[in-house]
Amino acid sequence: MEAAPKVAADVSIKLRALAHELSNSLEAVMQASYLLGQTNVDEPSHQWIQLLDQASREAARINREIREVLRSNS
């Protein structure tokens, strides 16, 4: 596998800032999801809460991966 080209410094700085902002937004979604999960709701609502939780965790994982790529290619 070929090594990825280095990311330009100005692009890396902007992408890191965006990833940081995304992390902050995802944290709020994940906290809200957790709190919703602590409530007593009917089964269909519970399934939506689980979907929200899984999607927010996946988005956070993707964001961490983007940040790792930026670290290794900057």
C-alpha positions as CSV (number, residue, x, y, z in Angstrom):
1,M,0.0,0.0,0.0
2,E,1.3,3.4,-0.9
3,A,2.0,6.0,1.7
4,A,-0.6,8.8,1.7
5,P,0.7,12.2,0.7
6,K,1.2,14.8,3.5
7,V,-1.7,17.2,4.1
8,A,-0.8,20.8,3.6
9,A,-0.3,22.6,7.0
10,D,-3.1,25.1,6.5
11,V,-5.5,22.4,5.4
12,S,-4.5,20.2,8.3
13,I,-5.1,23.1,10.8
14,K,-8.6,23.7,9.4
15,L,-9.5,20.0,9.4
16,R,-8.3,19.6,12.9
17,A,-10.4,22.6,14.0
18,L,-13.5,21.1,12.3
19,A,-12.9,17.7,13.8
20,H,-12.7,19.4,17.2
21,E,-15.9,21.2,16.7
22,L,-17.5,18.0,15.5
23,S,-16.3,16.3,18.6
24,N,-18.0,18.9,20.7
25,S,-21.3,18.5,18.9
26,L,-21.2,14.7,19.0
27,E,-20.5,14.9,22.7
28,A,-23.8,16.8,23.2
29,V,-25.7,14.3,21.1
30,M,-24.2,11.3,22.9
31,Q,-25.0,12.8,26.3
32,A,-28.6,13.5,25.2
33,S,-28.8,10.0,23.9
34,Y,-27.6,8.6,27.2
35,L,-30.1,10.6,29.2
36,L,-32.9,9.6,26.9
37,G,-31.9,6.0,27.4
38,Q,-32.4,6.4,31.1
39,T,-36.1,7.3,30.7
40,N,-39.0,4.9,30.7
41,V,-40.4,4.9,27.1
42,D,-42.3,2.5,25.0
43,E,-40.5,0.0,22.8
44,P,-40.6,1.9,19.5
45,S,-39.2,5.0,21.2
46,H,-36.5,2.8,22.9
47,Q,-35.5,1.5,19.5
48,W,-35.1,5.0,18.2
49,I,-33.0,5.9,21.2
50,Q,-30.8,2.9,20.5
51,L,-30.4,3.9,16.8
52,L,-29.4,7.4,17.9
53,D,-26.9,6.0,20.4
54,Q,-25.3,3.7,17.8
55,A,-25.2,6.3,15.1
56,S,-23.6,8.9,17.4
57,R,-21.0,6.3,18.6
58,E,-20.2,5.5,14.9
59,A,-19.8,9.2,14.1
60,A,-17.5,9.6,17.0
61,R,-15.4,6.6,15.9
62,I,-15.2,8.1,12.3
63,N,-14.2,11.5,13.7
64,R,-11.4,9.8,15.8
65,E,-10.2,8.0,12.7
66,I,-10.1,11.3,10.7
67,R,-8.1,12.9,13.5
68,E,-5.6,10.0,13.5
69,V,-5.2,10.3,9.7
70,L,-4.5,14.0,10.1
71,R,-2.0,13.3,12.9
72,S,-0.1,10.8,10.8
73,N,-0.2,12.8,7.6
74,S,0.7,16.2,8.8
